[in-house]
Amino acid sequence: MMFHRHDRAALVWSKMRFLASETDSAVTVEHACVVCGEALEAAGVGLTLAIGTSLPEPVLATDARSRGLEELQFTLGEGPALDVSRGGMLVAITDVTSSEATLRWPVFAPEAIDGGVKSIIAVPIQVGAITLGAVDCYREFAGFPSRESLAKAFVCAEAVITLALAENGGPVLGEVIDREFTEHRARVHQAAGVVSAQLEIGLPDALARLRAYAYANDRKLDEVAEDVVRRRVTFRHEP
């Protein structure tokens, strides 16, 4: 059944308000993500944003698996949310086991498969022509969602921006952002600054070196960042 745009938006917001009413709280970004996941029949949802920074970073997840996959994208520098942030377009991988997925994400895709994910729909979060991030919907079955499901998901993505920004334009995500993500990102940024100083390179290159080290040593980026900050790992110029 196809809905008129205004009817669809009313239905989506009604669902978000119902979720909020169950805990007697205001409607939040997390509610928008949950409803987006419901529209696309996702088992879990992750949110990546680049508000206030040019670097897309994970800020929220609805479950442990999604949290791990969002963190993995940040560690590897590859994945659906990053593709959306770079290209500004919907990313729909209907079969994560396909050659398209493994060629696109040679490290991330196998990890997603191991986690039981069969398809991924990443919905762009945009303000005009600017892409601020993505809502990653992790599904346990292959296939492409219906046009109506996608339309509802885009309404949810619009709601994320409405809910994430205060009337004065400032971010109000503090109460819903996953604290674990926040702490991890802070350590990674601090470590990137240390590596930047050690190697006399820019911060983007320093982050790339951190990612490469974490991947080569089969470690989480946050763990490597902690070691760098505590000077247990030092980056030096190659001879």
KAQUIJO-V104966 format. One record per residue. RES is the residue in one small letter. SS is DSSP state (H for helix, E for strand, C for the rest). Layout:
BEGIN
res->RES ss->SS
res->RES ss->SS
END
This chain:
BEGIN
res->m ss->C
res->m ss->C
res->f ss->C
res->h ss->C
res->r ss->H
res->h ss->H
res->d ss->H
res->r ss->H
res->a ss->H
res->a ss->H
res->l ss->H
res->v ss->H
res->w ss->H
res->s ss->H
res->k ss->H
res->m ss->H
res->r ss->H
res->f ss->H
res->l ss->H
res->a ss->H
res->s ss->H
res->e ss->H
res->t ss->C
res->d ss->C
res->s ss->C
res->a ss->C
res->v ss->C
res->t ss->C
res->v ss->H
res->e ss->H
res->h ss->H
res->a ss->H
res->c ss->H
res->v ss->H
res->v ss->H
res->c ss->H
res->g ss->H
res->e ss->H
res->a ss->H
res->l ss->C
res->e ss->C
res->a ss->C
res->a ss->C
res->g ss->E
res->v ss->E
res->g ss->E
res->l ss->E
res->t ss->E
res->l ss->E
res->a ss->C
res->i ss->C
res->g ss->C
res->t ss->C
res->s ss->C
res->l ss->C
res->p ss->C
res->e ss->E
res->p ss->E
res->v ss->E
res->l ss->E
res->a ss->E
res->t ss->C
res->d ss->C
res->a ss->H
res->r ss->H
res->s ss->H
res->r ss->H
res->g ss->H
res->l ss->H
res->e ss->H
res->e ss->H
res->l ss->H
res->q ss->H
res->f ss->H
res->t ss->H
res->l ss->H
res->g ss->C
res->e ss->C
res->g ss->C
res->p ss->H
res->a ss->H
res->l ss->H
res->d ss->H
res->v ss->H
res->s ss->H
res->r ss->H
res->g ss->H
res->g ss->C
res->m ss->C
res->l ss->C
res->v ss->E
res->a ss->E
res->i ss->E
res->t ss->C
res->d ss->C
res->v ss->C
res->t ss->C
res->s ss->C
res->s ss->H
res->e ss->H
res->a ss->H
res->t ss->H
res->l ss->H
res->r ss->H
res->w ss->C
res->p ss->C
res->v ss->C
res->f ss->H
res->a ss->H
res->p ss->H
res->e ss->H
res->a ss->H
res->i ss->H
res->d ss->H
res->g ss->C
res->g ss->C
res->v ss->C
res->k ss->C
res->s ss->E
res->i ss->E
res->i ss->E
res->a ss->E
res->v ss->E
res->p ss->E
res->i ss->E
res->q ss->E
res->v ss->E
res->g ss->C
res->a ss->C
res->i ss->E
res->t ss->E
res->l ss->E
res->g ss->E
res->a ss->E
res->v ss->E
res->d ss->E
res->c ss->E
res->y ss->E
res->r ss->E
res->e ss->C
res->f ss->C
res->a ss->C
res->g ss->C
res->f ss->C
res->p ss->C
res->s ss->C
res->r ss->H
res->e ss->H
res->s ss->H
res->l ss->H
res->a ss->H
res->k ss->H
res->a ss->H
res->f ss->H
res->v ss->H
res->c ss->H
res->a ss->H
res->e ss->H
res->a ss->H
res->v ss->H
res->i ss->H
res->t ss->H
res->l ss->H
res->a ss->H
res->l ss->E
res->a ss->C
res->e ss->C
res->n ss->C
res->g ss->C
res->g ss->C
res->p ss->E
res->v ss->C
res->l ss->C
res->g ss->C
res->e ss->C
res->v ss->C
res->i ss->C
res->d ss->C
res->r ss->H
res->e ss->H
res->f ss->H
res->t ss->H
res->e ss->H
res->h ss->H
res->r ss->H
res->a ss->H
res->r ss->H
res->v ss->H
res->h ss->H
res->q ss->H
res->a ss->H
res->a ss->H
res->g ss->H
res->v ss->H
res->v ss->H
res->s ss->H
res->a ss->H
res->q ss->H
res->l ss->H
res->e ss->C
res->i ss->C
res->g ss->C
res->l ss->H
res->p ss->H
res->d ss->H
res->a ss->H
res->l ss->H
res->a ss->H
res->r ss->H
res->l ss->H
res->r ss->H
res->a ss->H
res->y ss->H
res->a ss->H
res->y ss->H
res->a ss->H
res->n ss->C
res->d ss->C
res->r ss->C
res->k ss->C
res->l ss->H
res->d ss->H
res->e ss->H
res->v ss->H
res->a ss->H
res->e ss->H
res->d ss->H
res->v ss->H
res->v ss->H
res->r ss->C
res->r ss->C
res->r ss->C
res->v ss->C
res->t ss->C
res->f ss->C
res->r ss->C
res->h ss->C
res->e ss->C
res->p ss->C
END
